[in-house]
Amino acid sequence: MAETFGFQAEITQLLDLIINTFYSNKEIFLRELISNSSDALDKIRYAALTDPTQLDSEKELFIRITPDRENKTLTIRDSGIGMTKADLVNNLGTIAKSGTKAFMEALSSGADISMIGQFGVGFYSAYLVADKVTVITKHNDDEQYIWESSAGGTFTITPDTVNPSLGRGTQMVLHMKEDQLEYLEEKRIKDIVKKHSEFISYPIQLVTVKEVEKEVEDDEEEEKAEGDKPKIEEVDEEKEKKKKVRLYEGAPFDLFESKKKRNNIKLYFYEAFGKNLKLGIHEDAQNRSKLAEFLRFHSTKSGEEMTSLKDYITRMPEQQKNIYYLTGESLTQVRDSPFLEIFKKKGFEVLLMVDPIDEYATTQLKEFEDKKLVCVSKDGLELEETEEEKKEREEEGKQFEDLTRTMKVRLCRFFLLACACSLDLHLQDILGDKVEKVSISNRIADSPCVLVTGQFGWSSNMERIMKAQALRDSSMSSYMQSKKTLEINPHNPIIKELKSKVVNDAGDKTVRDLVHLLYETALLTSGFSLDEPVSFASRIHNMIALGLSIDTEEEPAKVEESADVPPPLETAGVSSMEEVD
């Protein structure tokens, strides 16, 4: 027999305020209901500490969300402590909570509806999206009851003789408003749970409905008589199958659709524990080789998937001797890097490492299965070449000797002009700080030039990471950032034309400007940051003006060339910098 009760006056006012006022942040209702379920689970868990038999009625502690688009309902079920009839009367209607009035006052003065949980009345947020709420609950010390209300000032409580026994816990059924059916969408629910309930310590399950096709064996079809139902009904028969999706269980808190999807579980595991594996490689020398088997990286041939070092080795061409990798800030950045050009041309796969901890790990993991790990952005790269290719590269080095020397001199002058404070430094010191040498590259196929770091120094990515550390060792930073090499591509049209200009007139102003610009663009494409972005922008603007045939007056140099700066080179044989390759 149903009993009808009236809401306490303040609760009636609160419901009226919730129902008749427009709130944009309605999604918080799910956060509040999940939070209530979590509290109920806490209570039964604490009760079981002193009386383990409390869990006999339902061993598993869980929160389960079931959207039903057909009936337009959203059900939140938990196996918490449940409520007695007295709890239903007192907690859901007749006795006002101490925070009810305070919350209404805050709401009236412009407070956000999302604060509702702080006042202990989060249950009523269900009416933000539902025009009717049904609560089915079972406490170990009482029968199963149904609480129901459309927020019209009254609610009913009925002994439950129609629904299956819950064992223990509470089941809330929200009868959704017509304009709030978006909260029955699987993706929407997942997004809200991830956003607001990520740190709930109990598993949150999502029950979904999937359509599956029944496959009929050929033998079974042959057995059917002609008078039977059309075969199309058998082949295309669709059945609805319910399955539970655990949104959160254990650490860390990530979503994945099904425990049966092994690939998803692997991805979930690596995303959760990948950094720990890499840290183990850095710290644990004894188990380093074992841990390396679990590493996964993107590569130039793996698409959107990740590959292991072992799989990488199985795809290596016969002539490839090393495992090549490139570090960077993001996949988008490294996939377009000029450092990959020659490897793509040769068909060599390159691992793309974009996790900040990757480079820390690779400094300790020198090799895997007798294959050296080689960074493609560092000096000393020795690609597998034929004797013919080696001879061709040596010949190119001789042909471009004048250009490489001139570029180094021009870069020196550039840094003298850019850094007035360095005027008293010797020429070689400045070159040592900025660029150790200019050489012919064996790693770029299309780009005009790249900037590579010393074999034992930081890569551009590590330099970026270290610069972001407030408490870094400045003396170590200065040492590890030094000794960069500018490598030029002898097959690039820009470099070829630059070589011609140097042969004709090494003191040409155009050569000076182009050398400066090439160096700065190489900084950017190689992953470094600009020390003088304003100067770079000014040079770009001058180039644009030149392209538009606009006359621009060159600003006088801040520092005049002096006797300390060597004159333009006219021949390869007369120079104070012959040692430069």
N, C-alpha and C positions, 0 to 999 in steps of 0.2 A: 504494500500500500504506500503510495507516494505521499510524502509530507511536504507542505509548502512553508517556506520561511521568507521573511522579509529582510532585505539587506539593511544594515545599519545606515543611518542617514548620511554619514560622511562618505561611506563606500558608494552609496547611490550617487552622490554628487561627483565622486571621482570617476565612476563609470560614465556618467553623463558628459563629463569633461573630455574623457578619452574618446568616446564615440562621436561626439558632435563637433570636435575641433580637428582641423586638418594638421597632420604631422607628416613631414617628409621622411623622417627617419624611422619608418615603421618596422624595419628589419630587426630591430633590437628585441622584438617580442621573443624570437627564437633563442636569443642569448639568455634572456631571463628565465625561460622555461627550462632550458638545459641546465642553467645554474641551480634552479630549484631541484631538479632531478639529482644533480650532483650532491646537493645538501642532504637529500633523502638517502642517498647511497652512503654518505659519510656516517649518518646516524645508525644505519643498520650494521655497518662495519664496526663502529664503536661498541654497539650493543653486543656484537658477536665476540668481542674480546673477553667479555666476562661470561657470556653464555653462547657457546658455539652452535647450539641447537637452533638459534635464531635464523641461521642460514639454511636449515633443512628444507624449508618451503621453496627456496630458489637459491641454488648454489652460486650461479653466475651473477656478477654485478655488472650491469650494462645500462646504456641509454640507447633506445632504438627509435628512429624517425621513419614514419611510413606515410608518404604522400599518396593520395588516391584521387587522381584527376577525374575519374568517372563519377565519383560521389562528391567531389569537391571538398574533401576533408584532409586535414593534416593531423597525424597521430604521433604524440610523443610518449613513449613508454619507458618506464624505468623499473628496475627491480630493487628499489629502495625500501625504506621502512614502511611505506604505505600510511593510510590514515584510517582512524576509527570513525564512527558516526559523529562522535563528539568533536573530533578534530575537524571534520567537514563543516559542521555547524559553526564552530568557533573561528576557525582559520580562514574560511572562504565566505564569510558573510555577515554574521551578526555582531561579532566583537571587533571593533575598529582597531587597527594597529596604531601604535603610537606615532608612526611616521605618516599616516594617511593625510592628516590635516596639514602637516608641514610640507608634504609633497605638493598638495593642491595649491598652497600659498606660493611655493616656489614656481610651480607651473604657470600660475596666473601672472607672476611677475616676469615671465619670459624665460624661465629655465628650460633646458632641453629635455624632451621626453625620455631620452636615453638614461637620465638620472634616476628613473623609477626604481631600479633595483636597490639603490642606496637607502631608500626609505622603507624597504621591507614589503613593498606591495607589487613586486614584479609580476605576480600571477595575473593581475588585471590587464597587463599589456597585451594579453591574448586578444582582447577586444579591439585592438588596433586593426586586426586583419580578419577577425571572425565575428559573425553576428550571433553565434550560438556556441557555447562551450559545454562539452560533456566530460565529466571526470569519473572514471571507474577506478576504484581503489580497494586494496585488500591489506589489512594489517594483521599480523600474527595473532593479535588478541581480540579480533572482531571478525564479523562477516564481511562479505564483499558488497560494496554499495555503489550506487550511481548518483553523482551530483550533476545537476543540469541547470543552466540558466541562459536566457537570452538578454540578460542585463536590463530587464524591464522593471526592476525594483524588487523582484522575488527570485527565489531559486527553490528547486525541489531535491529531496533526497529519497531514494528508493532502494530497498534491498535488491541486490542483483540476482535474479533467478534466470536470466536469459543468456547472458554472455558466458563464455568459458572462464574457468577460474584462472586468475592471474598467478595464483600461488602466493605471491607477495609483491607489493609495489603499487604503482599508479600508472594509469593510462589516460592521457588527456586527448580528447578528440575535438579539434577546432573545425567548425563548419564555416568554411571560408566565404568572405564577401565576394560578390561577383567581380569587383575591380581589384581583388588581391590574389588572383589565381596564379600569379607569377611565382608565389612561394611554394607552389606544388612542383615546380620544375627542379629536376635533379641537380642541374648545374648551379641554380640559384641557391639551393640549400647548402651545397658543398661550399660555395663561396662565403656564405654567411657563417657557417661553422668554422671555416678556416680563419675568417677575419676576427670573430668575436670569442670563439670557444676553443682556441688552439691548445690551451693549457689545462683543460679539464683532465683529471687524472683517471677517468674511467673510459672504456672503449665506447665510442659513438658509432652506432651502426645505421646505415641507410638502406631501407628496403626498397628495391627498384623492380619495375616490371619490364621484362624483356620479351620481345617476340622472337620465337625460334621456328625454323622450318623443319618439318619431319621428313627425313629422307626415306624413301621406300625402295627396298631392294628389288632388282629386276625379277628375281624368282617369285617374289610375292605378287608382283604385277601379273605375271603369266598365269598364276593360279586363279585369278579373278575371272569369273564368267562374264560374257558379254552383257548380260542383263543387270550386272551390278551397277553401282553408282559410277558416274564418270570418273576416270582416273585422275583428272585434274584436281578433284576434291581431295584425293589421297596425297598426291605429290605436294600440293601447295597448302596443305592443312597447316594452319598456324595455331600454336598453343601459347598461352601466357604462362610464363614461368617466373616465380618470385625468387629473388635471392637477396641475401643480406650483404651489404658493403660496409666494411669496418672503416669508418673515417679516421679514427685515431685509436691506436692501441700500442702502448709502449712508446719508447723514445726513438727518434724525434717525431714531430707531429707533421706528417705529410699525408696527402690523399692518394689512394690508388684504388682502382675500380674493383678488382677481384683478386682474392688470394690464389686463384687458380691460374692466373696469368703470370707465368714464371718470369717472362722478360720484364714485366713491370716490377716484380719483386726485386729482381737484380738491380734495376735502375734505382728503385727506392733505397736499397741497401747502399749502393755506391754514393748516392747523393747524401745519404745520412752519415756514412762513416768514411767516405773517401779522404777527407782531410786527416782523419786519425791514422789511416794507412800511410799517407805521405809523411806525416809527422813521425811515425814509427820507422820509416825508411831513413829519415834524417837522424834519428836518435839511436836506433837499435841496430848496430853493426852486425850482430850475430844472426839476426833473422832478416836482414835486408833483402837478400835474394829471394827468400820465400814470400815476403810481402810484395815484392815487385811483380809477382805473378798476378796479383789482384788489381794492379793499376789499370785504369781505363782512360783513354784520351781520344779526343776528336783528331781526325787526320785529313789530309788532302784527298784521300780516297774513301773515307768512311761515310761521307754524306752527313746525315743528322745523327747517325749512330756513333757509339764510342767503340774503340778497339783496344785490345790488350797488346802488350809487347810481344807476346808469343805469336799472336795472329799476324802482327806486323811483320815479323821475321819470315813467316811462311809466304808472304806476298813479295818479299824482296827479290828483285831481279838477280841473276847470277853474278853480274859484275859489281853489285852493290855490297860494300863491306861493312858499313856502319849504320847505326840507327840515327836518323836525323830528326831534330825537333826545333821548333821555333816558339818562343814565349811572347806573350803580348797581353794587352788589356782586355780584349774581347775577340770572339770568333770573327766578327765582321772586319776588325782591323787586321788580324793576322792572315785571313784568307786572301786579302788584296795586297799583301806585302811583296815588295820587289825581291825580297830574299828567296821567294819561292819560285821565281821565274825559271832558273836553270834546272831545278828539280822537276818541275812540270814538263819541261822540254825533254829531259832524260827519262821521264817515267818513274822517278824515285818518289816514294811516299814520304811525307813529312808529318810528324806528330805536331799537333797544335795545342800548346799548353797555355791556358788562360786563367788558371787558378793561381792566386798570388803565392800559394805555398809550393807550387810545382817546381820553381827554380831552386828553392831550398832543398827539395828532395833530390833533384838531379845533380846538385853539387856533390852529393854523397854517393849516389848511384852512378858510378862511372861506366859500368857496362852491364849487359844482360845477355846471358848465354853466349859469352865470348864476343859479343858485338859491342863496340864502343858507342856511347851516347854522345852525339856531336851537335852542338848548337850552330845553326846555319847563319846566325847573325854575328858570330865572333871571328876574329882573325885566325889565320892558320888553317882555314878550311881546305882540305885536300880531297877534291872530287876524283872519282875513278875516271882517268883519262887515258886515251890511247897515246902512243908515241907521237902520232901525227898531231893530235890536239895540243900536246905539250909544246911541240916545236912551234906551232902556230901562235900559241900564247906568248912564248919567248920572243918571237919575231915582232908581235904587236907591242910588247913592252919596250923594245928598242925604238920602234917607230914613234911611240907616244912619249918618249923620254923628255923631250922639250916641253911638252904640255904639262906633264906631271910636275916638273920642276917649277914651271911658271905658276901653276896653280898653288903650289905650296908657298911661293913667295907672295903671291897675291893674297892668300889667306892670312899670311903673317901681317901684311900691311893693313888688311881689314881689321884684324884684332887690335893692332896698334891704334887705329883710328877709333875703334869702338870703345876702347878702354883707356881713357886718358891717364888713369892711375898707374898704368903699366908702362909708361914711356921710359922709365929708367931701367926696365928689364932688358936683358939681352935678347936678341932675335931668336936664338935657338931655344931659350927657355919658354918663350911664348908659344912657339911652334910645338914644343913638347907638351904644353898644357892643353892645346886645342886639337892639333892633328899631328900625329907622329910622322905619317908619310902619305903620299898620294901614289896609288898603284893601279895597275890594270886588274880588273875584276874577273874572276872565273865563276861568279855566282849569279850575275844578272844577265838577262838576255834582251830585255826591252828598255828598261829604265836607263837614264844617262849615268846615274851614280848612286851609291849608297854609302852609309857611314857605319863602319863595323868597329866593335870594341876589342880590346886585348883579350887574348885567350883565357887569361886568369882574372880579368876584371869583371865588372858588372855588365850585364846586357842592358839595353835601353829600358826593358821592362823592370828589371831589378833596380835600376837607377831611379825610375819613377816611384817604385814602392819605398825605397829608402829615403827619398826626398820628403815623403809624406810622414815620416816618423819624426816627431818633435824632439825626441831625446837621442837622435843619432850621433855617432861619433864623427865630428866634422873633419878631423884629420884622416880618418879611415875613408870617409866619403871622397875627399880630395884625391886620395891615392887610387881608389877603386874606379873613379870616373875618368881617369887619365888614359892616355895612349889610345886614341881613336885613329882609325885609318880611313881616308876617303878613297873608295875604290870607284874607278870610272869604267864605263862600258865602251870599248873601242869601236863597236859596231853601231852605236847610237848616232844618228845624224847630227845631233847637237854637239856631241863630243868631236865628231869628224870635222865639223865646221870650225869649232873652237881651235882644233889643232892647226887648221889652215891659217887662221888669224894669228896664231902664235908664231908660225913659220914666217909669215909676212911682216908682222910687227908685234913683238911681245909686249910692247908698252902701250898697245891700243887700249883706250879707255873702256871700250866695249868688253874686252877680255876681262878687265878688272870687275866690271859690274856683273858680268855673267858668272864669274867664279864665285863672287859673293852670293849670288842668288842660288846657284847650284848647290853650294854648301848648305845654305839654310833650308832649301827644299829637301836635301838629303837628310838633314836632321829630322824633319817632320815625317818623311816616308819611312825612315828607319826606326821611328818610335820615340825619338827624343823630344824634349821641349826646347823652345827658342829662348835664348838668354836676352835677345834684343828684338822682341816682337814689333816694336814701333819702327825700328830701322828696316825690318823685313817688309812691313806694310808699305813703308815709303818707297822701297825699291819696286814693289809690285805696282804701286800707283804710277811710278815713272814709266814702267813698261807699258801700262795701259795707255798713258798719255802718248807714248811713242807710237803705239798701235793706232791711235786716233789722230796722229800727225799734229799733236799739240806741242808747241815749243815750251820747254820748261827750262828755267835758269837753274843750273846746278849750284847748290849751296856750297860755299867754300868749305873745304875740309877742316875739321876741328884741329887736326894735327897735320902739319906739313911733313912731307917726306924729307928726311934728313940723311946725313951721312951714315947714320946707323942702319938705314934700310937699303939693301942692295939694289942696284939699278936693274931694269928689265934684262932678261937674259937674251943675248943675240945668238949665241951658239951653245951647243951642249958642252963644249969643251972648256969654256971660260966661265967659271962660276965659283963662288965661295961656298956653294951648297951642293957640290958634286956627289956627296955621300947619299943624297936623297934618291931613292929608287923610283 
